Amino acid sequence: MAIESSTMGWISKRGWNRVVLTVVLVVWPICLWTLAVPGAHAQTWTWIKGTNSIDPSGVYGTQGVAALANTPGGRDSGMTWRGSGGALYLFGGNGLDSAGDDGKLNDVWVYSASSGQWTWLKGAKTIMQGGTYGTVETPDPANTPGARRDAMVWTGKDGKFYLFGGEGYDSEDYNGWLNDTWRYDPGTNQWTWLKGADTRDQYGTYGTQGTPDSANTPGGRLRASAWTYGDGKFYLFGGEGYNDTGDYGDLNDVWRYDPVTNQWTWLNGTTAVDQNGIYGTPGTPAPDSIPGSREHCASWLGRDGFLYLFGGYGLDNVGNRGWLNDLWRYDVKTNQWTWLTGRDVIGQAGAYGTLLRPASDNTPGARRAAMAWTSVDGSLYLFGGEGYDSTGFRDWLNDVWKYAPPVNLWIWMKGSNECDESAVYGTRGTPSPDNISGARQLGMTWTDTAGAFYLFGGQGYNGAENYGRLNDLWRIRLKPSGAGDAWLLY
């Protein structure tokens, strides 16, 4: 009180409390960031399964039976879920089947980290399979979505897995853009067709903005962003596909799907394709702010309850189309977007700064088809993709970035600041600081409850500088290893 009444007498008690709170919540976290110790952070890649060659065929074994030899073939653009007990599920994508033929797949796999074994559960071991839809909302052992890539997926509170759209084969064996919604029950190994058409290239039915309706359905699309929110509802943004009038292009619409009512709601964005971004002021939400139409973004659900979106391929603030590096936040409660960092124009090179040192001007280069995950401490991680390195050259990347929402800062964690780096595999199953996943895009990812990140396949480079489809399974652990890493806790 003596300080308040004399040397700081010009600050009221409430004002002084605000100063203290600001120091604790703002200044102290930033100080912790600046105290980061290079090399003190445990960030080690481990090659744990699969081959170190390109374009390997799948080894399916016996359906439903785990075996050490089983491995999905090289592939990209598949869909993933994490099941109970840490089981990692994989569905479809573009890749090689049991005979080495290359195309879209509809196989379901599960990987057990404890046993180190893959199991082929369902679907065909050959490419180009059409969908078997059955009756709407009725599970059946015969039901199976058609082979596809770049669909959107969610995990429900009921422990079941949900899937929407993508590019693939419909009930008539025609390939196109799909708008079907499916549910997979890992307990019964059965699919259920829930909603949407069983034929390709359907237009969207938007209805009234903000109002759920059984008739509402997004149009056929692929490469959209998807989130599972804490209330059990699923969110969808953009992608490449059809609007309500049959126009085809990149989209910037926001949708919500309620698995309880089996209804879609159009929430935000336009019904038109190829819309410019409206950026507003960085850090300031506004009703008219919205990312431009785009596809292949990185996306996260933050521990703070916000939905985050980074980059992708789409339109900037003046309508130029290309690779983006803008970071956005969507507030489910207010239905508003906020532009946080990055540029509002396409084609930006990465600003890497110093490895393991945060800085206000650090920003990943513009990219698409990157892989993303949220850590147990709430940090948002980004890996690779196709985009721009520190020199402004564009190709495939293997850089690992971390974004901390509370302080709005990026930090370059691992990997190269230049494109087209080959992998360093080391010994299978043995972690080493020298190991590194090769530059790639369109890999399939999971996280476990301990904070480890798993990466499977994609298009990229192996250890011999060869480029192709991969089936290597990697794990990286990014967590504090000592007092010097206090900044990880914000």
Secondary structure, 3 states (H helix, E strand, C coil): CHHHHCCCCCCCHHHHHHHHHHHHHHHHHHHHHHCCCCCCCEEEEEEEECCCCCCCCCECCCCCCCECCCECCCEECCEEEECHHHCEEEEEEEEECCCCCEEEEEEEEEEECCCCEEEEEECCCCCCCCCECCCCCCCECCCECCCEECCEEEECCCCCEEEEEEEEECCCCCEEEEEEEEEEECCCCEEEEEECCCCCCCCCECCCCCCCECCCECCCEECCEEEECCCCCEEEEEEEEECCCCCEEEEEEEEEEECCCCEEEEEECCCCCCCCCECCCCCCCECCCECCCEECCEEEECCCCCEEEEEEEEECCCCCEEEEEEEEEEECCCCEEEEEECCCCCCCCCECCCCCCCECCCECCCEECCEEEECCCCCEEEEEEEEECCCCCEEEEEEEEEEECCCCEEEEEECCCCCCCCCECCCCCCCECCCECCCEECCEEEECCCCEEEEEEEEEECCCCCEEEEEEEEEEEEECCCHHHHHHHC
